[in-house]
Amino acid sequence: MSAEATLTGGCQCGAVRYRAAKAVQYVICHCRMCQKSFGNYFAPLVVVEGLEWTRGEPGFFRSSNMARRGFCRDCGTPLCYLGEDGGYEVSAGSLDDPSFGEPEKQINVGAKLPVYDRLPDIPHHTNLQGEAAFNASVVTYQHPDHDTADWPLPKGGHDE
């Protein structure tokens, strides 16, 4: 991959933002720790160089002797994997443009859940009018997909 373009991203609420100088590799990890960390069947991760936190800092959970998992303490967004070697992998979904590239390989496939290979066969929702109407009624409190000078959390963004 070795994309030279600067990557930016952050959490859902905007409390934590980051910038990475370079994307090295895009992987999908199927290990059980990634499944738990992301609350998903797998974790899409981008190995990066030159990561800097530009707003706030993530909280970290030591998930093993080999890694810490970074997340937003306010909204819970999974943000990164920090290896013992100091190398970072950011969650692809936290990027401002998660479509910047495609995964190059899958790792820890021994823990891959069988449903993963069947995802394309699962029926797709076809009520596009109903989906569009629902989406039009949603008022988002999510941070936009770009850096902002300031981001006060809008009223209603946190359950009190």
C-alpha positions as CSV (number, residue, x, y, z in Angstrom):
1,M,0.0,0.0,0.0
2,S,2.4,2.6,1.2
3,A,0.1,5.6,0.6
4,E,1.9,8.8,1.0
5,A,-1.2,10.9,1.5
6,T,-1.9,12.1,5.1
7,L,-4.7,10.3,6.7
8,T,-7.0,11.9,9.3
9,G,-9.7,10.5,11.5
10,G,-11.2,10.4,14.9
11,C,-14.0,9.2,17.1
12,Q,-17.7,9.5,16.6
13,C,-18.1,12.3,19.1
14,G,-15.1,14.4,18.0
15,A,-13.3,14.3,21.4
16,V,-10.3,12.5,19.9
17,R,-8.8,13.3,16.5
18,Y,-5.6,12.1,14.8
19,R,-3.4,12.5,11.8
20,A,-1.0,9.8,10.3
21,A,1.8,10.7,7.8
22,K,1.6,7.4,5.9
23,A,-0.5,4.3,5.5
24,V,1.7,1.2,5.2
25,Q,-0.8,-1.7,5.0
26,Y,-4.5,-2.3,5.3
27,V,-5.5,-5.6,6.9
28,I,-8.5,-7.4,8.3
29,C,-7.9,-9.2,11.6
30,H,-10.1,-12.1,12.7
31,C,-8.6,-12.7,16.2
32,R,-10.9,-13.0,19.1
33,M,-9.4,-9.9,20.8
34,C,-10.1,-7.8,17.7
35,Q,-13.7,-9.2,17.5
36,K,-14.3,-8.2,21.1
37,S,-12.5,-4.8,20.8
38,F,-14.6,-3.9,17.7
39,G,-17.8,-5.6,18.8
40,N,-17.8,-7.2,15.3
41,Y,-16.9,-10.3,13.3
42,F,-13.5,-8.8,12.4
43,A,-11.4,-5.6,12.7
44,P,-10.3,-3.6,9.6
45,L,-7.0,-2.0,10.5
46,V,-4.5,0.3,8.8
47,V,-0.9,0.1,9.8
48,V,0.3,3.7,9.9
49,E,3.5,5.7,10.5
50,G,3.8,9.1,12.0
51,L,0.6,9.0,14.0
52,E,-0.1,12.1,16.1
53,W,-3.2,12.9,18.3
54,T,-4.5,16.3,17.1
55,R,-7.4,16.6,19.6
56,G,-7.6,14.8,22.9
57,E,-6.1,11.4,23.5
58,P,-7.6,8.0,23.6
59,G,-8.0,5.8,26.6
60,F,-6.2,2.5,26.4
61,F,-7.0,-1.0,27.5
62,R,-4.2,-3.6,27.7
63,S,-5.8,-6.5,25.9
64,S,-2.7,-8.7,26.1
65,N,1.0,-8.7,26.8
66,M,1.5,-7.7,23.2
67,A,-0.9,-4.8,22.7
68,R,-3.0,-2.0,24.0
69,R,-6.3,-1.0,22.4
70,G,-7.1,2.7,22.1
71,F,-10.6,4.0,22.3
72,C,-12.5,7.3,22.9
73,R,-13.4,7.5,26.6
74,D,-16.4,9.6,25.8
75,C,-18.2,7.7,23.0
76,G,-16.4,4.4,23.0
77,T,-15.2,4.4,19.4
78,P,-12.4,1.9,18.8
79,L,-9.5,4.0,17.5
80,C,-6.3,2.0,17.4
81,Y,-4.1,-1.0,18.2
82,L,-0.8,-0.1,19.8
83,G,1.8,-2.9,19.6
84,E,4.6,-3.4,22.1
85,D,7.0,-2.2,19.4
86,G,5.3,1.2,19.5
87,G,3.7,0.6,16.1
88,Y,0.1,1.8,15.5
89,E,-2.7,0.4,13.5
90,V,-5.8,2.7,13.3
91,S,-9.3,1.4,12.9
92,A,-10.3,1.9,9.2
93,G,-13.8,3.0,10.2
94,S,-12.4,5.9,12.2
95,L,-10.7,7.4,9.2
96,D,-12.4,10.5,7.7
97,D,-12.3,8.6,4.4
98,P,-12.5,4.9,5.1
99,S,-12.7,4.1,1.4
100,F,-9.1,5.4,0.8
101,G,-7.9,1.8,0.1
102,E,-8.8,-1.8,0.3
103,P,-7.6,-4.6,2.6
104,E,-4.5,-6.3,1.3
105,K,-4.7,-9.4,3.5
106,Q,-6.6,-11.2,6.3
107,I,-4.8,-12.3,9.4
108,N,-5.6,-14.7,12.3
109,V,-8.0,-16.5,10.0
110,G,-8.0,-19.5,12.3
111,A,-10.5,-17.5,14.5
112,K,-12.5,-16.3,11.5
113,L,-16.3,-16.8,12.1
114,P,-18.0,-18.9,9.4
115,V,-20.6,-16.2,8.7
116,Y,-17.9,-13.9,7.4
117,D,-17.5,-15.9,4.2
118,R,-21.3,-15.9,3.7
119,L,-21.9,-12.2,4.1
120,P,-22.5,-11.6,0.4
121,D,-25.2,-14.3,0.3
122,I,-27.2,-12.8,3.1
123,P,-30.3,-11.0,1.6
124,H,-29.9,-7.3,1.2
125,H,-32.5,-4.8,2.4
126,T,-34.4,-3.7,-0.6
127,N,-36.9,-1.1,0.8
128,L,-34.8,1.8,-0.4
129,Q,-37.7,4.3,0.0
130,G,-38.3,3.3,3.6
131,E,-34.6,3.4,4.3
132,A,-34.3,6.8,2.7
133,A,-37.3,8.1,4.7
134,F,-35.8,6.8,8.0
135,N,-32.4,8.2,7.3
136,A,-33.9,11.6,6.4
137,S,-35.5,11.7,9.9
138,V,-32.2,11.1,11.7
139,V,-30.6,14.1,13.4
140,T,-26.9,13.3,13.9
141,Y,-24.7,14.3,16.8
142,Q,-21.7,12.7,15.2
143,H,-18.6,14.7,14.4
144,P,-18.2,15.4,10.7
145,D,-15.6,13.5,8.7
146,H,-13.0,16.3,8.7
147,D,-11.0,18.4,11.2
148,T,-12.8,21.2,12.9
149,A,-11.4,24.1,14.9
150,D,-13.7,23.3,17.8
151,W,-16.3,20.7,18.4
152,P,-18.6,21.3,21.3
153,L,-20.7,18.2,21.8
154,P,-24.3,19.1,20.7
155,K,-27.1,18.9,23.2
156,G,-28.3,15.3,23.2
157,G,-24.9,13.7,22.3
158,H,-24.5,12.1,25.7
159,D,-27.0,10.2,27.7
160,E,-27.0,11.9,31.1
